[in-house]
Amino acid sequence: MGIYNKVMRYFWLLLSIVLFLIVTVKGITVGFDRWVSYYIIVAMALGMYFFKTWMMKRFEKHAAFLAQQETKDKK
């Protein structure tokens, strides 16, 4: 499960970078008045990256807490 989470975390980061570049290039060539609203999708992808990172850290802390509780119960 750890490999999947790391891959998906970097997937969201890569997607946000690629989308930012595409929207910026299209904005320059076609016009920002038409493409500026697509930056919301870029922000959502970047938000998913940060959310995934936060959730992974939270899960690791919770797993450590559960392991500590399990060793405490065995004593």
Secondary structure per residue as TSV (DSSP state, phi and psi in degrees):
chain	resnum	aa	ss	phi	psi
A	1	M	-	360.0	-28.6
A	2	G	H	-66.5	-38.5
A	3	I	H	-66.9	-42.2
A	4	Y	H	-59.9	-44.2
A	5	N	H	-64.2	-40.9
A	6	K	H	-66.3	-41.5
A	7	V	H	-63.0	-45.0
A	8	M	H	-67.6	-34.0
A	9	R	H	-62.3	-47.6
A	10	Y	H	-73.8	-25.0
A	11	F	H	-60.7	-46.3
A	12	W	H	-65.8	-36.9
A	13	L	H	-66.2	-45.7
A	14	L	H	-63.5	-41.8
A	15	L	H	-62.0	-41.6
A	16	S	H	-66.2	-37.6
A	17	I	H	-67.6	-45.9
A	18	V	H	-62.9	-44.8
A	19	L	H	-63.8	-38.5
A	20	F	H	-60.9	-44.6
A	21	L	H	-64.8	-42.8
A	22	I	H	-64.4	-46.9
A	23	V	H	-65.4	-38.0
A	24	T	H	-67.0	-44.5
A	25	V	H	-64.0	-44.8
A	26	K	H	-63.9	-36.0
A	27	G	H	-64.8	-37.9
A	28	I	H	-71.8	-42.6
A	29	T	H	-79.2	-42.9
A	30	V	T	-93.9	-42.3
A	31	G	-	137.6	135.2
A	32	F	H	-71.6	-22.7
A	33	D	H	-62.3	-26.5
A	34	R	H	-93.5	-29.0
A	35	W	H	-107.0	-4.7
A	36	V	G	-65.7	-29.5
A	37	S	G	-69.5	-19.6
A	38	Y	G	-75.2	-11.2
A	39	Y	H	-66.0	-18.7
A	40	I	H	-63.2	-39.6
A	41	I	H	-66.1	-38.1
A	42	V	H	-62.4	-44.4
A	43	A	H	-64.3	-36.8
A	44	M	H	-66.0	-42.1
A	45	A	H	-65.1	-40.6
A	46	L	H	-67.2	-38.0
A	47	G	H	-63.2	-37.9
A	48	M	H	-64.6	-36.1
A	49	Y	H	-61.7	-48.3
A	50	F	H	-68.1	-36.7
A	51	F	H	-64.5	-42.4
A	52	K	H	-63.8	-42.0
A	53	T	H	-62.9	-45.1
A	54	W	H	-63.1	-43.6
A	55	M	H	-67.1	-35.7
A	56	M	H	-64.6	-43.1
A	57	K	H	-64.9	-40.8
A	58	R	H	-63.3	-42.7
A	59	F	H	-63.9	-40.9
A	60	E	H	-63.1	-41.1
A	61	K	H	-65.2	-40.5
A	62	H	H	-67.9	-40.0
A	63	A	H	-63.5	-39.5
A	64	A	H	-65.9	-39.5
A	65	F	H	-63.2	-43.6
A	66	L	H	-64.6	-38.8
A	67	A	H	-65.0	-38.7
A	68	Q	H	-66.6	-41.8
A	69	Q	H	-64.8	-36.7
A	70	E	H	-67.1	-41.4
A	71	T	H	-69.8	-32.9
A	72	K	H	-68.2	-38.0
A	73	D	H	-69.5	-31.5
A	74	K	H	-72.0	-24.3
A	75	K	-	-78.1	360.0
